[in-house]
Amino acid sequence: MEGLEAGDAFGVAAGKVLAVRARELFDAQEGVLDTTDVERVHAMRVASRRLRAALEIFAPALPRDELKPVLRDVRRLADALGARRDPDVQIEHFERLRAALPEADRAGVDEILERLRGEQAAGNEVLAAALEEARENRLEERLAALAERAAA
């Protein structure tokens, strides 16, 4: 990771890693609700997993009373990303399958795709609510403050 030095104290390293991982998460949110570009959800989900792992690894360098609610909020956001990502992956699979089938055999796959698009829309609503909750709870600012405290 750029900026991370082998000689950094644990807290300093924690601050640097958390700042980068949080920035990656929030940079990935642009367009994440666009169901025509499923890679955005994937990128944000990966970023959420990396951030969660960093929070857990660097927990000893962080104030427990601040870490616990931040970690809870990151998990909620990650769960919402998963609710949206799972149908995205299945839709891609069934669209490839459908393209390989003769026209006469596509009706069953079309029904599955319709159901999956409904799940995708529901997952998108869950994700939209989780993003709004993260904004209302100032998750980005709380993560930045946590990273600064760790490095101090």
N, C-alpha and C positions, 0 to 999 in steps of 0.2 A: 504494500500500500504506500502510495506516494506520501512523503513527509514523515513516515514512521521510521525511527532509527533504532538499531539494535540496543543501544545504550539507554534508551528512554526508560524512565521509572515507570512502574506498572500504572500508576494513576495518569501520568502524562500520556502513555500509550493508550490507555482507556479513553481519555478525552479525544485524542486524535481519531481513533477508530470509530468511536460513537458519532463524532461530528460528520465523518465521511459517510458512514452507513445511514445516518438520519437524512443527510442531504440526498443520497441516492434514492431513498424511499420517496421523499417529497418531490424530487425532480421527476420521478417516474409517474406521478399522478396525472400529469397533463394528458387528456384524451383517454383516460383509463376506462371511462364509461362507454366509449365507442365500441359497439359490438362488431363492427366491421374490421377492426384491427385488434385481434386477440393477443398479439404480442405485447401490447402495452400492459395488459393485466399480468401476463407472465413475468414481465420485467419488474413490475411493482411487487408481485408476490415473492420473487427471488430476493428483492431488496428487503422485504419485510422479514424474511427468514434469516438473512444475514444480520440484520439489525437485532433481531431477537437473540440470535446466537451471541452476538457481541455483548449485549446486555447481560446475558447469563454468564459469560466468561469473565467479564469485568465486574461482576456483582460485588466482590470484596472491596473494590475501590469506590463504590457508590453508596450514598446514604440510603439505607434500606427503606426508610419511610417515603422517599421519593421514587426509588426504583420500583417498588411493588406496584403502585398505580400506573406508572409508565409502561411497565412490562405487561400489565393487564390490558392496557389500551392498545399496545402493539399487537398483542395476541388477538384481540377482537378484530382489528383491521386485517390481520393475516387470515383469520377465519372467514371474513367477508370476501377477501380476495379469492380464497379457495372455493367459496360457494359460487362465485362467478366463473372461475377458471375450469372447474371440473366439467361443466356442460360444454365449454368452449372446446376442450380436448375431444370430447365425445362427438360433437358436431363435426369437427374436422375429420375424424375417423369415418363416420357414417357418410359424409359427403364423398370421400374417396371411394368407399364401398359402393355407393349409389352410382358413381360415374363408371364403375367397372361392370355393372349389371346390365343385362338387356332391359329394354324399356318395360317389358311385361312384368319384370320382377322388382320394379322400383317402388311399387305402392306401399309395401310394408315398411321399407326404409323411409319413405316420405312421412309415414305416420310417426315413426321414431324421431325423425328430425323435427317434426312439428312439436312433439312433446319436449324434446331437448331445447328447442328455441324458447319454449315457455319457461323451462327451468333457468335458461340463460337470462331471460328478462327478469325473473324473480331474483336471481342472484345479483343482477345489476341493481335492483332496488335495494337489496341488502347492502351492497357495496356503496351505493350512493348515501345511504343512511350512515354507514360506518365512516365515510369520508367527512360527512357533515359533523358527526359526533367528534371526530378527531380535530376538526377545526374549532368547534365549540369548546372543547376541552384543552385547546391550545397545545396539542401534542407536540407539534414541531418546536415550539418555544420551550416547552418543558424538557425535551430531549437536548436542545442546545444548552440549556442551563445545567442539565445533568453532566453533559460533556465538559463544560467549563469547570464545574465543581471537582470533577475527577482529576482534571489536569492541574488544579490549584495546589 
